[in-house]
Amino acid sequence: MGQVTGPGQAFAALGRGTGPRRSPTRPGRVTIVQPMRVLICPDKFAGTLTAVEAAQAVADGWHETAPADELICRPIADGGPGFVEVLHASIGGDLIEVDTTDPLGRPVLGAVLLTGDASATAYVESAQACGLHLVEPGERDPKVTSSYGLGALITAAIENGARRVVIGLGGSATNDGGAGLLAALGAVGLDAAGEPLAPGSAALTTCTSLALAAATQIPAVAQSVDGVGLQAGAGLVPAGVELIAATDVDNPLTGLHGASAVYGPQKGATSQDVTLLDAALANWAAVLERELPGCPAKLAELPGGGAAGGLGAAILALGGTVSSGIDLVRELTGLDEVLENADLVITGEGSFDHQSLRGKAISGLAGAARDLGVPCVVLAGRVTTGRREQGAAGVTEAYALVDHFGSVDLALAEPARGLRELATRLARQWSRR
């Protein structure tokens, strides 16, 4: 097995060219057949395969049929689960283990990726503390789950010298608008009686003010708004530290496309819960705008604010920024440079649906491939988008494991086998072997 070296790590390249081959259509005549250069860059298959495992399964399947082709595995992430793992595999750095808590306050272990570059950048993943995978189906209730545990990860990054903290958002079990995170950093929501709010989103309906730590351990970042010197985040982030949310969606905090309406049901919210949660987040945003110095106006309407149950809005309220997770990963891993020289791109995720077209990894990657004229094939657990939508997004073909197996249960039980078999089928169709 050959090797292709990526930023910080060697990636599998299965096979190289084997020299001239005889043309099957003209016996006796030797023609040069160049091996294909196939870029394999799936996202995670939530609950079944990591992005790294999915990439290897696709590579194994293609190699069975076309061993001479060059396969470059670059698993991707858009800010959700696997964000830190993918970046660590691509750019290296040091992983610092951090004790934190899950959405229900139970102890879990997270990690901070320190790169040691000139900008002293650290990467953290909200899903390690707030992830849906940390909560059993019967326990899922966004009215009570909290983002408090993310505070420990951000604090650990800062304590280890980071001046730029990139926070991957996505795949959360929470819908508290980052109230738990802000509480961990020193801004606690209070009700009309001056009592601290209970964890979770439901309590935000009663929030009337914030109790800001009287003497925070970290001085504020100076910021000027309308000519008045303010302290962004009221001293909840250190002077000179930049917060960047790497998000997988562009949804606002509230409304028809907001965190509660779009993602609440998959976190356990009923239709009645969604109405309650949306109103709670609207109230929370109003309190932050009124109580937290430097909080941007119209917080509930800002793109990306609804990411990870409203964690995007919390980062914005702290004076941070929201950026595309997949664009950041593409830049860090040099993916675009590899893409320019690829003959085919194979990507995928657990569910290729309408949310996949709203700023997620596949959308960003397929759009870049389209602009370069490189065909892009999606392999997913299930596919619910139509061909017209796929084509507009830059997707040439899309295949579902559910259709391949003819069974949802098999697709969930044996996703790696399904990806191998679909990749073998693709190689027969696309390879110049």
Secondary structure, 3 states (H helix, E strand, C coil): CEEEEECCEEEEECCCCCCCEECCCCCCCEECCCCCEEEECCCCECCCECHHHHHHHHHHHHHHHCCCCEEEECCCCCCCCCHHHHHHHHHCCEEEEEEEECCCCCEEEEEEEECCCCCCEEEEECHHHHEHHHCCHHHCCCCCCCCCCHHHHHHHHHHCCCCEEEEEECCECCCCCCHHHHHHHCEEEECCCCCECCCCCHHHHHCCEEEECCCCCCCCEEEEECCEEEEEHHHCCCCCCEEEEEECCCCCCCCCCCHHHHHCHHHCCCHHHHHHHHHHHHHHHHHHHHHCCCCCCCHHHCCCCCHHHHHHHHHHHCCCEEEEHHHHHHHHHCHHHHHHCCCEEEEEEEEECHHHHCCCHHHHHHHHHHHHCCCEEEEEEEECCCHHHHHHHCCCEEEEHHHHHCCHHHHHHCHHHHHHHHHHHHHHHHCCC
